[in-house]
Amino acid sequence: MKRHAYLILAHCNFGQLRKLVELLDDPRNDIYIHVDRKARFSPEKWDYTCTGSHLSFISPRIAVHWGGPSIMRVELALLKAATEAGYYDYYHLLSGMDLPVKDQDTIHAFFDAHSGTEFINCWNFKSDTGSRVRLYTLFPEMERNFFFHAINKIGRKIQTAAGLGINRDINFCYASQWFSITDNLARYAVSREKWLERIFSHTIICDEIFFATLVMNSPFRERLFVKKLTDPSNQGKGNMRFIDWTRGGNVRHPWTFRTGDWDLLMSVPHFWARKFDETVDSRIIDLIYDSIKKQQSKAE
């Protein structure tokens, strides 16, 4: 039996997180969750949530800040926890705001058929993206604080004017943060932790860059399911995640799905979708939960 590890980044909305975990609960899966240290959370309340999967809340918990390398550190901590626990055919990184839109039999059958392939959704590296990682940021974890953001911005302007910078010899690449990868790549990423820390510890918004850079500068780049996506209709097929960036009016955040998106979500070829928010529309979460639960109970 091939086994998968689900790695989940969570920081809020623990009611919908529980529904996500219950939909992933399967003897073929184990689930590893990191909960932001800033969140009020008691893992003891999650005893007996899973009947088929082993559920683990990793520690120590890290305080995660938007745009900071703390996100990279959490992803590596999740990969380290899972690889130390054993061997998995695939490692799927999800957010606590995600949900599957296909049942587990469908997901496992697909990855069985594509064994050895890496699923990362690569993007074109934009000219303005380079400043995130080629200019030294003094306070990378404080980019959303007005005072420290101003200091960081001044520092980057001085470097630009003086022709200074960092990481000049690195071929940076750009991709969606979310991935499904093999055991070999997961262990390779963990082994490169010190290199990643050296390159990205004083960069901002590196969550969409560090892993793509690691992969595209390694032999694993030859194993990608889709290397470039130029057709908008193929969006997200590289990592099998459906994320709607066309609505919402904010390039930093994807559309939050609502009940009216039900038909769309049920028609896409992807396996997971993001994002959902129980404080915005809990009904769509319940509809998907009930639908997937019903499918999975029929298969038992």
PLY file of the C-alpha trace (Angstrom):
ply
format ascii 1.0
element vertex 300
property float x
property float y
property float z
element edge 299
property int vertex1
property int vertex2
end_header
0.00 0.00 0.00
1.47 3.34 -1.06
1.33 5.98 1.63
1.10 9.75 1.56
1.96 12.46 4.08
-0.13 15.61 4.29
1.72 18.65 5.61
-0.57 21.45 6.76
0.18 25.07 7.68
-2.55 26.34 10.03
-3.09 29.54 11.97
-6.84 30.04 12.45
-10.34 28.70 11.69
-9.81 25.43 13.49
-13.38 24.29 12.86
-12.76 24.08 9.13
-9.28 22.67 9.78
-10.94 19.75 11.57
-13.15 19.14 8.54
-10.06 19.17 6.29
-8.35 16.63 8.54
-11.42 14.39 8.57
-11.54 14.41 4.76
-7.86 13.40 4.62
-8.28 10.70 7.27
-7.44 7.43 5.52
-5.21 4.42 6.37
-3.02 5.41 3.38
-2.35 8.90 4.77
-0.61 10.44 7.77
-1.17 14.08 8.66
1.37 16.55 10.06
0.20 19.99 11.15
2.06 23.10 12.22
-0.03 25.64 14.09
1.32 29.18 14.23
2.74 29.89 17.69
0.72 33.11 17.83
-2.56 31.17 17.70
-4.43 29.94 20.76
-4.60 26.21 20.20
-4.85 23.01 22.25
-3.83 19.82 20.40
-5.28 17.72 23.24
-8.76 18.54 21.95
-7.93 16.69 18.73
-7.51 13.26 20.28
-9.47 10.61 18.34
-10.11 12.98 15.40
-8.60 10.44 13.00
-9.46 6.76 12.80
-7.22 5.74 9.88
-4.42 8.30 9.75
-1.77 9.15 12.30
-2.25 12.82 13.22
0.73 14.77 14.53
1.01 18.41 15.60
4.67 19.25 15.23
6.68 21.20 17.76
8.24 23.51 18.62
5.71 25.86 17.11
7.14 28.76 15.12
5.71 32.28 15.04
4.91 32.79 11.37
4.86 36.27 9.85
3.59 37.20 6.40
6.43 37.60 3.94
9.07 36.31 6.35
11.40 33.33 5.99
9.56 31.80 8.95
7.20 30.27 6.37
10.16 28.50 4.74
11.30 27.26 8.15
7.86 25.83 8.93
7.67 23.99 5.61
11.11 22.48 6.23
10.08 21.54 9.77
7.03 19.71 8.42
9.15 17.89 5.82
11.69 16.98 8.49
9.02 15.62 10.85
7.46 13.48 8.13
10.71 12.13 6.66
11.99 11.26 10.13
8.79 9.33 10.83
9.21 7.03 7.83
8.84 6.69 4.08
6.00 8.21 2.09
5.46 8.01 -1.65
4.17 11.59 -1.72
4.22 14.64 0.52
1.41 17.16 -0.06
1.73 20.68 1.33
-1.61 22.31 2.11
-2.91 25.30 3.98
-5.49 24.96 6.72
-7.72 27.02 4.40
-7.70 24.28 1.71
-10.10 21.43 1.02
-9.95 18.38 -1.23
-12.46 18.42 -4.09
-11.86 14.77 -5.00
-12.06 11.62 -2.89
-8.99 9.79 -1.63
-9.31 6.84 -4.04
-9.18 9.24 -6.99
-6.19 11.09 -5.56
-4.22 7.94 -4.78
-4.97 6.38 -8.17
-3.61 9.46 -9.93
-0.38 9.57 -7.95
0.09 5.80 -8.35
-0.13 6.32 -12.11
2.41 9.18 -11.99
4.81 7.70 -9.47
8.17 9.50 -9.39
6.80 12.76 -10.79
7.08 16.07 -8.91
4.06 18.38 -8.85
5.04 22.04 -8.62
3.21 24.85 -10.39
5.96 26.98 -11.96
5.45 30.62 -12.94
7.44 33.07 -15.02
9.92 35.01 -12.89
8.83 38.66 -13.09
11.35 41.50 -13.17
10.07 43.02 -9.92
10.18 39.68 -8.10
13.97 39.71 -7.95
14.07 42.52 -5.39
12.56 40.14 -2.84
15.67 37.97 -2.83
18.49 40.06 -4.34
18.34 42.91 -1.82
19.18 42.47 1.86
16.20 42.99 4.18
17.18 43.88 7.73
13.89 42.87 9.39
12.30 40.26 7.08
9.80 39.02 9.69
8.44 42.53 10.26
7.49 43.48 6.71
3.87 44.14 7.72
4.83 46.45 10.57
4.65 50.08 9.36
7.83 51.19 11.13
9.99 48.21 10.18
8.57 48.12 6.66
9.76 51.70 6.22
13.24 50.80 7.46
13.37 47.77 5.15
12.20 49.85 2.20
14.81 52.54 2.81
17.52 49.92 3.10
16.53 48.33 -0.21
16.45 51.74 -1.94
19.96 52.52 -0.71
21.24 49.19 -2.00
19.59 49.75 -5.38
21.05 53.25 -5.71
24.52 52.03 -4.73
24.39 48.99 -7.01
24.61 46.63 -4.05
22.75 43.41 -3.36
22.96 39.78 -2.31
22.64 36.36 -3.92
24.02 37.55 -7.25
25.13 34.07 -8.29
21.78 32.34 -7.64
19.41 31.40 -10.46
16.12 32.12 -8.72
12.86 30.52 -9.85
9.24 31.20 -9.02
6.32 28.87 -8.29
3.21 28.37 -6.21
4.04 27.67 -2.59
1.96 24.48 -2.57
3.39 21.22 -3.87
3.13 17.42 -4.01
6.57 15.81 -4.05
8.25 12.42 -3.80
10.21 11.04 -0.89
13.49 11.64 -2.71
12.79 15.33 -3.19
11.46 15.74 0.35
14.69 14.32 1.78
16.78 16.39 -0.60
15.03 19.56 0.58
15.69 18.71 4.22
19.34 18.03 3.43
19.66 21.52 1.92
18.27 23.33 4.96
21.53 25.14 5.81
21.95 26.33 2.21
18.36 27.58 2.10
18.82 29.42 5.38
21.98 31.08 4.14
20.34 32.26 0.91
16.89 33.28 2.16
17.23 34.33 5.83
17.24 38.05 4.93
14.82 38.01 2.00
11.08 38.75 1.86
8.14 36.81 0.44
10.43 33.88 -0.31
7.72 31.25 0.17
7.06 31.32 -3.59
10.75 31.27 -4.49
12.85 29.13 -2.15
11.44 25.71 -3.07
11.20 26.43 -6.80
14.81 27.64 -6.77
15.92 24.50 -4.95
14.14 22.21 -7.41
14.94 24.01 -10.66
18.64 24.05 -9.80
18.68 20.30 -9.20
18.12 17.13 -11.26
14.55 17.05 -9.91
13.61 19.71 -12.47
13.48 16.92 -15.07
10.70 15.21 -13.11
8.17 18.06 -13.02
4.64 17.28 -14.15
4.32 20.69 -15.84
7.28 23.05 -16.13
5.58 26.11 -17.60
1.92 27.04 -17.78
1.12 29.58 -20.48
-2.51 28.60 -21.10
-4.79 30.19 -18.43
-7.09 27.16 -18.62
-4.25 25.03 -17.26
-3.80 27.11 -14.13
-2.89 24.97 -11.15
-2.51 21.69 -13.02
1.21 21.73 -12.27
0.45 21.05 -8.61
-3.17 19.89 -8.97
-4.48 22.76 -6.83
-7.28 25.06 -7.96
-6.68 28.65 -6.85
-8.66 31.51 -8.36
-6.47 34.60 -8.72
-8.85 36.28 -11.19
-11.35 37.50 -8.60
-11.04 39.43 -5.37
-9.12 42.43 -6.65
-6.01 41.73 -4.57
-2.94 40.23 -6.21
-1.64 39.11 -2.81
-4.66 36.97 -1.96
-6.75 34.51 -3.99
-10.52 34.48 -4.17
-12.31 32.97 -1.16
-14.78 30.40 -2.48
-18.46 30.72 -1.72
-21.60 28.63 -2.13
-22.10 30.01 -5.63
-18.82 28.38 -6.67
-20.10 24.85 -6.02
-20.56 23.83 -9.68
-17.16 25.28 -10.59
-15.38 23.45 -7.79
-17.02 20.16 -8.69
-16.05 20.52 -12.36
-12.33 21.30 -12.12
-9.76 18.53 -12.74
-7.73 19.50 -9.67
-7.61 17.56 -6.39
-7.52 20.41 -3.87
-8.82 23.97 -3.85
-8.01 27.09 -1.87
-9.04 29.13 -0.24
-12.04 28.71 2.03
-12.98 30.70 5.11
-15.69 29.63 7.52
-16.14 33.25 8.61
-16.93 34.26 5.01
-19.03 31.30 3.82
-19.24 28.13 5.91
-21.92 26.55 3.73
-19.54 25.80 0.83
-17.23 24.05 3.29
-20.11 21.92 4.58
-21.27 21.09 1.04
-17.82 19.85 0.04
-17.36 18.00 3.33
-20.68 16.16 2.98
-20.06 15.35 -0.69
-16.56 13.94 -0.22
-17.58 12.05 2.92
-20.44 10.43 1.02
-18.13 9.42 -1.85
-15.56 7.95 0.51
-18.14 6.03 2.55
-19.45 4.39 -0.65
-15.93 3.23 -1.49
-15.41 1.52 1.86
0 1
1 2
2 3
3 4
4 5
5 6
6 7
7 8
8 9
9 10
10 11
11 12
12 13
13 14
14 15
15 16
16 17
17 18
18 19
19 20
20 21
21 22
22 23
23 24
24 25
25 26
26 27
27 28
28 29
29 30
30 31
31 32
32 33
33 34
34 35
35 36
36 37
37 38
38 39
39 40
40 41
41 42
42 43
43 44
44 45
45 46
46 47
47 48
48 49
49 50
50 51
51 52
52 53
53 54
54 55
55 56
56 57
57 58
58 59
59 60
60 61
61 62
62 63
63 64
64 65
65 66
66 67
67 68
68 69
69 70
70 71
71 72
72 73
73 74
74 75
75 76
76 77
77 78
78 79
79 80
80 81
81 82
82 83
83 84
84 85
85 86
86 87
87 88
88 89
89 90
90 91
91 92
92 93
93 94
94 95
95 96
96 97
97 98
98 99
99 100
100 101
101 102
102 103
103 104
104 105
105 106
106 107
107 108
108 109
109 110
110 111
111 112
112 113
113 114
114 115
115 116
116 117
117 118
118 119
119 120
120 121
121 122
122 123
123 124
124 125
125 126
126 127
127 128
128 129
129 130
130 131
131 132
132 133
133 134
134 135
135 136
136 137
137 138
138 139
139 140
140 141
141 142
142 143
143 144
144 145
145 146
146 147
147 148
148 149
149 150
150 151
151 152
152 153
153 154
154 155
155 156
156 157
157 158
158 159
159 160
160 161
161 162
162 163
163 164
164 165
165 166
166 167
167 168
168 169
169 170
170 171
171 172
172 173
173 174
174 175
175 176
176 177
177 178
178 179
179 180
180 181
181 182
182 183
183 184
184 185
185 186
186 187
187 188
188 189
189 190
190 191
191 192
192 193
193 194
194 195
195 196
196 197
197 198
198 199
199 200
200 201
201 202
202 203
203 204
204 205
205 206
206 207
207 208
208 209
209 210
210 211
211 212
212 213
213 214
214 215
215 216
216 217
217 218
218 219
219 220
220 221
221 222
222 223
223 224
224 225
225 226
226 227
227 228
228 229
229 230
230 231
231 232
232 233
233 234
234 235
235 236
236 237
237 238
238 239
239 240
240 241
241 242
242 243
243 244
244 245
245 246
246 247
247 248
248 249
249 250
250 251
251 252
252 253
253 254
254 255
255 256
256 257
257 258
258 259
259 260
260 261
261 262
262 263
263 264
264 265
265 266
266 267
267 268
268 269
269 270
270 271
271 272
272 273
273 274
274 275
275 276
276 277
277 278
278 279
279 280
280 281
281 282
282 283
283 284
284 285
285 286
286 287
287 288
288 289
289 290
290 291
291 292
292 293
293 294
294 295
295 296
296 297
297 298
298 299
